[in-house]
Amino acid sequence: MKKLILLILCGLVSPLFAQNVIQKAEPSSWWVGMKDPAVQILVYGKDIATYMPSLSYKGVSLMKVNKTENPNYLFIDLKIAQATVPGEVVISFTKPGQKAEKFNFKLNAREKGSAQRKSYDNSDVIYLITPDRFANGNPANDNTPDTIEKTDRSNKDGRHGGDIRGVINHLDFIRDMGYTTIWNMPLMENNQKAVTYHGYAISDFYKTDPRYGTNEEFRELSVKAKEKGLKLIMDVVLNHCGIAHWWMKDLPSKDWINFEGKFSPTSHKRETHQDIHASKADAKNHVDGWFVPSMPDLNQRNPFMSKYLIQNTIWWIEYAGLAGLRIDTYPYSDKQFLTEWSRRMLEEYPSLNMVGEEWSLKPSIVSYWQKGKKNHDGYVSYLPGLMDFPLQNAVAEALNEDDKKYNQGLTKIYQTLAEDFLYAGPDNLVVFPDNHDMSRFFTQVKENPALFKMGLAYFLTTRGVPQLYYGTEIGMTNPKSDAHGEIRGDFPGGWEGDVRNAFTGQNLTGQEKEFMAFLKKLLNWRKTATSIHDGKLIQFAPQHGIYAYTRTNNKERHLIIFNKNESAKTVDPGSYTEVLAGAAGFKDVLTDETFPAKESITVPGSGFRILKVN
């Protein structure tokens, strides 16, 4: 009994199956009416492979029972007919001389319109949240008996107590600021000894970390967000798990984890996917290598692992009503698996938008992964979008550099956008000033308020889907270091007793209030600016510290002008007549200033104009 209790506390045995041979069954539920009628259930238990499964449920058939080298695993293939009635499928496991084991597999009815769900698009602005650092809505779950690391707000790398309830409690704030979509860093269980708040070392792919809440609360977040007009994106981790994942104690097979479960670091040579000269050794070391010893690298060439990960993503989309996915460390996974994974997502959800993280500053590398790209090696991807790291880097450098120097300053933005021909769909890239892995944008521009506003104005008016990081609205910084724990600081007001409160404005500085008012106005204006959503972008080469572009559709036109000079400059709108023909005048959408069509437009020093064309 003591051993059983220990196994439960360690997460190896689920309390649901504590008295039985069966200790894990994943997934434990599925849906009737999926495009692919097949589902594979991973069943774990002592010598479970010596038992024979069977079932009797109209519309559900047991297609195949798969065994591995480890007798403690079975992978059961079911086929679910389209007309099957939702309910509980009792799967029996029998063995001569032993008591029969039973597992109830729940079949759910899909929500109406699930397959054609509305996803995020160019009209949206994504709000990226580090849940542990945003708001503590339920202090009672800060420390739980089934998790190892306890809360310590004094430790920048420790858990601070933010949770799902904290996000739910502040949905009005998120909506009123003007954001339309929420992307939380992973909420799945990370039951490791230390540095677990980030969520990327998953120890159970089907369980919300109890320090964040429950699966039911995650679904509640999605439902309540939708009621307020907000969409929810999930952060998906395909490349690795945490060393504390329950299967690491008893692997299904020696090839379940790359390098047979032994740490071997990745080379990070992501270019090996595209390099026509790449050695097989370099390619293997990049894809199969581990990030760190605490994150075992998953072998997606194993067909059971591949199907497990595909089904897990689909399960969460259905369960939580997700409106999109962000995929972590995309090029570190097996590329053929990525093709099948992305194909299956769009097979089930044809309109689902997904964005992959390929942290390269070269559009030639990033574009390789986008759906529709004609690649030199014939590689086919079904991934709709990528994070636009090349543009992020170009903007940060452009704002800090001297525009008087050749090929520096605003010219870098112009040149980067000029490489959009490499992408199959540049308008579906996610653009961003910063994220959870890099210095805060206000820090990147050396805490220059004017440059900070210029950058935000750019990312919210250029092509693509904008993403902003929590705390940007008040200009959060990381002045001491670029350590992740500092970058991901606590949002003021998210904890009871906080002296400063960004949700209410209490004790914020004048500058913080100014930033918040500026961004709130800009974000809420953008909601109805259709040409910013889907309008064609025409850019004009920077000259003398002035850079301009237009966004035009069949409903409206906007002219956006940036001035990097310290002093105000006048701009002749006649320079842009090729796309502004017939303009009667211009109105600044933020200041309400107006300018006749035939008169010069004054652009403030280190400033910008977003002009609606009348």
BAPATOR-819646 format. One line per 10 residues: number of its first residue (from 0); their letters; for each residue x, y, z negated of C-alpha. Coordinates in Angstrom, 2 decimals. Last residue first. Example, Ala and Ser with C-alpha at 12.3 -4.5 7.8 and 13.67 -1.06 7.14 Angstrom:
2
1> SA> 13.67,-1.06,-7.14; 12.30,-4.50,-7.80
This chain:
614
613> NVKLIRFGSG> -10.83,61.22,46.86; -7.64,59.29,46.19; -7.28,58.21,42.58; -3.84,59.20,41.34; -1.65,57.41,38.83; 1.08,59.96,38.17; 4.43,59.34,36.58; 6.98,60.57,34.09; 10.64,61.12,33.32; 10.03,64.73,34.34
603> PVTISEKAPF> 6.37,65.38,35.10; 5.05,64.84,38.67; 3.68,67.94,40.38; 1.65,67.24,43.50; 2.09,69.53,46.47; -0.94,70.94,48.21; -2.75,69.72,51.32; -4.88,67.06,49.64; -6.00,69.29,46.76; -4.79,68.14,43.34
593> TEDTLVDKFG> -6.91,67.30,40.30; -5.95,66.76,36.65; -8.12,64.17,34.85; -5.17,63.31,32.56; -5.17,59.49,32.79; -6.82,58.88,36.17; -4.96,61.77,37.84; -7.33,62.96,40.59; -6.35,63.41,44.23; -7.70,65.30,47.22
583> AAGALVETYS> -9.64,65.14,50.45; -7.74,62.11,51.78; -8.44,61.50,55.46; -5.22,59.59,56.07; -3.72,58.22,52.88; -1.99,55.10,54.22; 0.11,56.59,56.99; -0.29,59.99,55.31; 2.22,59.14,52.57; 4.81,61.88,53.03
573> GPDVTKASEN> 1.92,64.32,53.46; 1.37,63.98,49.73; 4.30,66.41,49.27; 5.87,65.77,45.87; 6.84,68.37,43.33; 9.34,67.44,40.65; 9.36,67.88,36.87; 12.75,67.73,35.16; 14.50,64.72,33.66; 14.43,62.93,37.00
563> KNFIILHREK> 13.02,59.40,37.02; 9.78,60.48,38.70; 7.24,57.75,39.46; 4.29,58.11,41.86; 1.19,55.90,42.12; -1.36,56.59,44.86; -4.70,54.85,44.55; -7.31,53.99,47.17; -10.88,52.77,46.90; -13.59,50.41,48.16
553> NNTRTYAYIG> -12.13,48.68,51.22; -8.83,48.02,49.43; -5.75,50.17,48.86; -2.90,50.28,46.35; -0.27,52.88,47.24; 3.39,53.14,46.37; 5.79,55.80,45.17; 9.37,56.18,43.94; 11.07,59.52,43.21; 14.61,59.68,41.76
543> HQPAFQILKG> 16.08,61.49,44.75; 14.50,59.11,47.25; 12.90,55.77,46.50; 11.66,53.76,49.52; 7.89,53.96,49.97; 5.75,51.03,48.89; 2.54,49.74,50.45; 0.48,47.44,48.22; -2.78,45.98,49.54; -5.57,46.16,47.02
533> DHISTATKRW> -6.63,43.19,44.91; -6.67,44.24,41.28; -5.24,47.76,41.54; -7.71,48.43,44.36; -10.51,47.30,42.04; -9.83,49.86,39.31; -12.65,48.83,36.95; -10.65,47.00,34.28; -7.60,49.18,34.95; -9.19,52.15,33.22
523> NLLKKLFAMF> -9.55,50.05,30.05; -5.88,49.10,30.13; -4.61,52.64,30.77; -6.78,54.19,28.08; -5.78,51.60,25.51; -2.13,51.89,26.51; -2.02,55.63,25.96; -4.01,55.53,22.71; -1.74,52.80,21.33; 1.44,54.57,22.38
513> EKEQGTLNQG> 0.28,57.82,20.77; -0.68,56.03,17.56; 2.77,54.45,17.42; 4.40,57.82,18.07; 2.44,59.50,15.30; 3.52,56.79,12.89; 1.05,54.17,11.71; -0.13,54.47,8.10; -3.58,52.99,8.80; -4.33,52.66,12.52
503> TFANRVDGEW> -7.08,50.09,11.93; -5.68,47.05,13.75; -2.13,48.42,13.58; -2.19,48.30,9.80; 0.70,49.53,7.67; 0.84,48.84,3.94; 0.22,45.12,4.45; -1.59,43.81,1.36; -3.54,41.11,3.15; -1.66,40.08,6.22
493> GGPFDGRIEG> -2.25,40.97,9.88; -2.01,44.66,9.19; 1.30,45.19,10.96; 1.99,42.44,13.53; 4.75,40.27,12.10; 7.94,40.11,14.16; 8.53,37.79,17.11; 11.59,39.67,18.36; 13.14,39.25,14.92; 12.69,35.48,14.76
483> HADSKPNTMG> 13.77,35.15,18.37; 17.15,36.70,17.70; 17.75,39.73,19.94; 19.36,41.61,17.09; 18.98,44.50,14.65; 16.83,46.84,16.72; 14.00,44.40,17.57; 11.18,46.75,18.51; 7.40,47.12,18.34; 6.07,49.91,20.56
473> IETGYYLQPV> 2.61,50.26,19.05; 0.61,48.69,21.89; 3.55,46.40,22.67; 2.86,44.63,19.37; 1.42,41.55,21.07; 3.18,40.88,24.37; 1.77,42.18,27.66; 0.95,40.16,30.78; -0.01,41.70,34.12; -1.36,39.63,37.05
463> GRTTLFYALG> 0.33,40.51,40.33; 0.82,43.59,42.46; 1.86,46.86,40.79; -0.46,49.00,38.67; -0.22,47.59,35.13; 3.46,46.67,35.42; 4.32,50.17,36.60; 2.34,52.03,33.96; 3.97,49.93,31.27; 7.41,50.77,32.62
453> MKFLAPNEKV> 6.69,54.47,32.84; 5.32,54.48,29.30; 8.51,52.94,27.92; 10.65,55.26,30.04; 8.95,58.25,28.44; 9.14,56.81,24.92; 12.89,56.05,25.10; 13.45,53.31,22.54; 16.59,52.08,24.33; 14.58,50.94,27.36
443> QTFFRSMDHN> 15.11,47.29,26.40; 14.14,48.05,22.79; 10.76,49.39,23.89; 10.42,46.27,26.05; 10.96,43.94,23.12; 14.01,41.77,23.56; 13.50,38.42,25.23; 11.96,35.03,24.46; 8.45,36.01,23.32; 7.76,38.15,26.38
433> DPFVVLNDPG> 8.78,41.40,28.03; 7.74,43.98,30.65; 5.45,41.50,32.45; 4.31,40.40,35.89; 2.46,37.13,36.48; 2.70,36.15,40.15; -0.61,35.73,41.96; -0.14,38.67,44.33; 3.13,37.18,45.55; 1.34,34.21,47.13
423> AYLFDEALTQ> 3.48,32.01,49.39; 6.54,33.78,48.05; 9.72,34.53,50.00; 8.10,37.47,51.77; 7.98,39.15,48.36; 11.65,40.03,48.81; 10.87,43.72,49.38; 9.47,43.80,45.85; 12.97,43.20,44.55; 14.46,45.91,46.75
413> YIKTLGQNYK> 11.92,48.54,45.69; 12.37,47.72,42.02; 16.14,47.91,42.40; 15.85,51.23,44.23; 14.32,52.70,41.09; 17.74,52.82,39.43; 20.72,51.47,41.30; 21.50,50.73,44.93; 23.99,53.61,45.20; 24.26,55.77,42.10
403> KDDENLAEAV> 22.10,58.89,41.75; 19.33,56.81,40.24; 21.37,56.33,37.06; 20.30,53.12,35.35; 18.06,52.42,32.36; 14.66,52.43,34.09; 15.94,50.43,37.03; 17.56,47.78,34.85; 14.35,47.03,32.99; 12.34,47.17,36.22
393> ANQLPFDMLG> 14.66,44.79,38.06; 14.70,42.31,35.20; 10.93,42.12,35.06; 10.78,41.87,38.85; 13.11,38.86,38.97; 11.32,37.22,36.01; 7.99,37.07,37.84; 6.29,34.25,35.92; 4.99,31.81,38.50; 1.59,31.13,40.08
383> PLYSVYGDHN> -0.64,28.66,41.94; 1.25,25.40,41.17; 0.34,22.84,43.82; 3.90,22.07,44.86; 5.24,20.34,47.96; 8.95,19.73,48.59; 9.75,19.54,52.29; 13.46,20.11,51.76; 13.52,23.61,53.27; 10.33,24.56,51.43
373> KKGKQWYSVI> 7.16,25.85,53.04; 5.51,27.51,50.02; 1.76,26.91,49.79; 1.66,26.38,46.03; 4.57,28.05,44.30; 7.60,26.16,43.02; 10.21,27.29,45.55; 9.25,30.95,44.98; 11.23,31.11,41.72; 14.52,30.06,43.31
363> SPKLSWEEGV> 14.43,32.39,46.33; 13.01,35.12,44.10; 16.30,35.08,42.17; 16.30,36.26,38.54; 15.55,32.75,37.32; 13.46,31.88,34.31; 11.00,29.51,35.97; 7.98,29.53,33.65; 4.90,28.27,35.44; 1.56,30.02,35.82
353> MNLSPYEELM> -1.76,28.26,36.30; -5.07,29.40,37.77; -7.90,26.89,37.92; -10.17,27.33,40.92; -10.04,23.72,42.18; -10.45,22.22,38.67; -10.30,18.41,38.77; -8.24,18.16,41.95; -6.47,21.38,41.01; -5.12,19.86,37.80
343> RRSWETLFQK> -4.33,16.59,39.55; -2.22,18.32,42.19; -0.27,20.23,39.51; 0.58,17.01,37.65; 1.37,15.11,40.85; 3.77,17.76,42.16; 5.26,18.24,38.70; 5.90,14.50,38.46; 7.82,14.68,41.73; 9.88,17.57,40.31
333> DSYPYTDIRL> 10.88,15.80,37.07; 10.64,18.43,34.35; 13.20,21.15,33.67; 11.82,23.34,36.45; 8.71,24.31,34.43; 10.20,25.37,31.11; 6.72,26.03,29.61; 3.55,25.86,31.66; 0.95,28.59,31.20; -2.56,27.33,31.79
323> GALGAYEIWW> -5.93,28.81,32.67; -9.53,29.43,31.68; -9.72,26.80,28.94; -13.02,25.32,27.76; -11.44,23.83,24.63; -12.32,20.17,25.14; -12.32,20.18,28.93; -9.04,22.02,29.42; -7.56,20.19,26.41; -8.34,16.76,27.85
313> ITNQILYKSM> -7.05,17.74,31.30; -3.67,18.65,29.79; -3.51,15.40,27.82; -4.52,13.38,30.86; -1.59,14.68,32.90; 0.83,14.14,30.03; -0.27,10.55,29.38; -0.33,9.74,33.09; 3.30,10.73,33.47; 4.33,8.94,30.28
303> FPNRQNLDPM> 2.65,5.74,31.47; 4.25,6.02,34.91; 7.79,6.48,33.48; 9.23,9.01,35.89; 8.01,11.65,33.43; 10.87,10.86,31.08; 10.36,13.24,28.16; 13.34,15.17,26.77; 13.67,14.94,22.99; 13.47,18.36,21.27
293> SPVFWGDVHN> 15.24,18.45,17.88; 18.62,17.61,19.41; 18.41,20.76,21.58; 17.35,21.47,25.15; 17.62,17.82,26.20; 19.11,16.66,29.49; 17.02,14.72,32.01; 16.31,17.55,34.45; 19.62,19.40,34.33; 21.89,16.42,33.73
283> KADAKSAHID> 20.20,14.48,36.51; 20.61,17.25,39.09; 24.24,17.80,38.13; 25.01,14.08,38.43; 23.19,13.78,41.74; 25.48,16.45,43.17; 23.94,19.58,44.64; 24.98,20.66,48.14; 21.48,21.32,49.52; 20.77,23.31,46.34
273> QHTERKHSTP> 17.02,23.73,45.76; 16.38,21.52,42.73; 20.01,21.85,41.65; 19.32,25.56,41.13; 17.99,24.77,37.64; 21.53,24.25,36.36; 20.46,24.36,32.69; 23.13,21.69,31.99; 20.75,19.88,29.67; 22.24,18.47,26.49
263> SFKGEFNIWD> 22.45,14.71,25.80; 20.69,13.52,22.66; 19.86,9.83,22.56; 16.34,8.56,23.26; 17.31,6.31,26.16; 19.03,9.18,28.01; 15.55,10.50,28.78; 12.73,9.45,26.46; 10.20,6.73,27.36; 12.99,4.77,29.11
253> KSPLDKMWWH> 13.68,2.53,26.10; 10.02,1.57,25.93; 6.96,2.30,23.78; 9.15,4.14,21.25; 8.83,3.38,17.52; 9.82,6.24,15.20; 9.90,8.70,18.11; 6.22,7.84,18.74; 5.04,10.01,15.83; 6.68,13.17,17.15
243> AIGCHNLVVD> 9.25,14.36,14.62; 11.96,14.86,17.27; 9.58,17.31,18.90; 8.32,16.82,22.45; 9.83,17.66,25.82; 9.27,18.69,29.42; 5.49,18.96,29.63; 4.71,21.76,27.17; 1.46,23.60,27.96; 0.62,27.08,26.63
233> MILKLGKEKA> -3.16,27.38,26.82; -4.98,30.32,28.38; -8.23,31.72,26.94; -10.58,34.22,28.58; -12.25,37.21,26.96; -15.73,38.58,27.68; -16.74,38.79,24.03; -18.76,35.58,24.13; -15.83,33.93,25.92; -13.55,34.78,23.00
223> KVSLERFEEN> -16.07,33.26,20.62; -16.16,29.99,22.56; -12.38,29.76,23.03; -11.65,30.56,19.40; -14.26,28.02,18.33; -12.46,25.39,20.42; -9.26,26.11,18.53; -11.24,26.07,15.29; -12.58,22.59,16.13; -9.07,21.35,16.87
213> TGYRPDTKYF> -8.14,22.49,13.39; -6.30,25.37,11.78; -2.98,27.09,12.38; -1.24,25.47,9.41; -3.09,22.30,10.36; -1.15,22.19,13.67; -3.74,21.38,16.32; -3.73,17.70,17.25; -3.77,15.87,20.56; -0.13,16.35,21.57
203> DSIAYGHYTV> 1.18,15.35,18.14; 4.75,16.19,17.07; 5.21,19.16,19.42; 8.50,21.01,19.34; 7.37,24.11,21.30; 5.12,25.59,18.60; 7.08,28.72,17.72; 6.36,28.39,13.98; 8.34,25.16,13.53; 11.74,26.61,12.63
193> AKQNNEMLPM> 12.40,23.99,9.92; 11.62,20.47,8.74; 9.40,19.31,11.57; 5.64,18.83,11.83; 5.03,20.84,14.99; 1.30,20.21,15.53; -0.17,21.87,18.60; -0.88,25.60,18.70; 1.51,26.45,21.52; 2.12,30.20,22.14
183> NWITTYGMDR> -1.24,31.87,22.51; -2.32,33.35,25.83; -5.39,35.55,25.57; -7.19,37.12,28.53; -9.07,40.40,28.99; -6.94,43.03,27.30; -8.52,46.48,27.14; -7.75,47.60,23.60; -11.42,47.00,22.82; -11.13,43.32,23.75
173> IFDLHNIVGR> -8.07,42.65,21.60; -9.50,44.60,18.66; -12.84,42.83,18.97; -11.07,39.46,19.03; -9.41,40.29,15.73; -11.00,37.80,13.36; -10.66,35.02,15.94; -6.90,35.65,16.18; -6.48,35.46,12.41; -8.65,32.36,12.29
163> IDGGHRGDKN> -6.24,30.72,14.73; -3.31,31.26,12.36; -0.63,33.56,11.01; 1.06,32.18,7.92; 4.65,33.42,8.08; 6.45,30.20,8.98; 10.21,30.51,8.91; 12.73,31.93,11.37; 12.51,35.49,10.03; 12.62,34.10,6.49
153> SRDTKEITDP> 11.03,36.53,4.02; 7.60,35.42,5.16; 8.18,31.93,3.75; 5.40,29.41,4.37; 6.16,25.73,3.95; 7.82,23.30,6.34; 6.81,19.65,5.85; 3.20,19.31,6.96; 0.65,16.78,5.66; 0.08,18.43,2.27
143> TNDNAPNGNA> -0.78,21.80,3.85; 0.81,25.19,3.32; -0.53,28.34,4.96; -3.95,26.68,5.33; -5.58,28.49,2.39; -4.28,31.84,3.65; -7.00,31.81,6.34; -7.02,34.79,8.71; -3.28,35.38,8.65; -2.69,37.65,11.65
133> FRDPTILYIV> -0.20,37.93,14.51; 3.12,36.33,13.48; 2.18,32.63,13.29; 0.01,33.03,16.40; 2.80,34.38,18.66; 0.41,36.16,21.01; 0.55,37.00,24.72; -2.26,39.27,25.91; -3.00,38.71,29.60; -4.46,41.53,31.68
123> DSNDYSKRQA> -7.17,40.46,34.11; -8.43,41.80,37.44; -5.65,39.92,39.20; -7.07,36.54,38.15; -7.91,34.41,35.10; -10.01,31.32,35.71; -13.71,30.82,36.26; -14.72,27.19,35.81; -15.62,25.23,38.94; -15.08,21.77,37.43
113> SGKERANLKF> -16.80,22.75,34.20; -19.90,24.14,35.91; -22.24,22.74,33.26; -20.31,21.40,30.31; -19.19,17.81,30.71; -21.05,15.04,28.88; -18.88,13.16,26.42; -17.69,9.56,26.24; -16.30,8.56,22.84; -14.00,5.57,22.49
103> NFKEAKQGPK> -14.85,3.61,19.34; -12.00,1.24,18.46; -12.49,-2.23,17.10; -10.18,-4.92,15.72; -11.34,-8.55,15.51; -10.17,-10.47,12.46; -7.30,-12.80,13.27; -7.06,-16.56,13.85; -7.03,-16.20,17.61; -6.66,-12.54,18.62
93> TFSIVVEGPV> -9.37,-10.07,19.55; -9.41,-6.36,20.27; -12.84,-4.81,20.74; -13.50,-1.53,22.57; -16.79,0.06,21.51; -17.75,2.74,24.02; -19.54,5.61,22.31; -22.03,7.72,24.24; -22.47,9.62,27.48; -24.55,7.84,30.16
83> TAQAIKLDIF> -22.53,6.66,33.15; -23.74,8.00,36.51; -20.26,8.91,37.76; -18.80,5.50,36.92; -16.04,5.41,34.32; -13.03,3.21,35.09; -10.81,2.21,32.19; -7.07,1.44,32.12; -5.66,0.26,28.79; -2.04,0.99,27.84
73> LYNPNETKNV> -0.99,-1.33,25.02; 1.74,-0.72,22.49; 3.17,-2.46,19.39; 4.57,-5.30,21.49; 7.37,-2.99,22.71; 8.66,-4.12,26.12; 5.53,-2.64,27.67; 2.06,-4.05,28.24; -0.68,-2.87,30.60; -4.32,-4.00,30.42
63> KMLSVGKYSL> -6.25,-3.36,33.61; -9.64,-2.38,34.98; -11.88,-2.44,31.91; -15.19,-1.21,33.26; -17.53,1.53,32.11; -20.88,2.11,33.84; -22.92,0.13,31.32; -20.85,-0.55,28.21; -19.44,-3.94,27.21; -15.81,-3.90,26.12
53> SPMYTAIDKG> -12.76,-6.12,25.87; -9.22,-5.91,24.53; -7.02,-9.01,24.02; -4.59,-8.87,21.09; -0.90,-9.85,21.26; -0.04,-6.40,22.63; -1.32,-4.91,19.37; 1.70,-6.38,17.60; 1.47,-3.67,14.89; -0.53,-0.79,16.34
43> YVLIQVAPDK> -0.57,1.75,19.15; -3.15,2.12,21.91; -2.51,4.54,24.81; -5.75,4.90,26.73; -5.73,5.35,30.52; -8.60,7.08,32.27; -10.06,6.46,35.71; -13.08,8.18,37.30; -10.96,10.88,38.98; -13.31,13.73,39.85
33> MGVWWSSPEA> -14.64,13.68,36.30; -18.33,12.96,35.79; -18.35,11.47,32.29; -15.84,12.89,29.86; -13.13,11.49,27.62; -12.48,10.61,23.97; -9.84,9.06,21.71; -7.04,10.02,24.09; -4.93,8.56,22.71; -5.46,5.64,20.33
23> KQIVNQAFLP> -3.26,5.42,17.24; -3.05,3.09,14.23; -4.81,-0.04,15.47; -4.02,-2.90,13.10; -6.67,-1.61,10.76; -7.03,-0.07,7.28; -5.28,3.17,8.22; -7.04,3.52,11.58; -8.70,6.90,11.05; -5.96,7.82,8.54
13> SVLGCLILLI> -3.59,7.92,11.54; -0.36,6.00,11.06; 3.00,7.39,12.12; 2.25,10.84,10.74; 4.84,10.69,7.98; 2.08,11.01,5.37; 0.23,8.06,6.93; 3.37,5.92,7.05; 4.10,6.71,3.39; 0.56,5.73,2.41
3> LKKM> 0.97,2.43,4.27; 4.32,1.74,2.59; 2.82,2.42,-0.83; 0.00,0.00,0.00
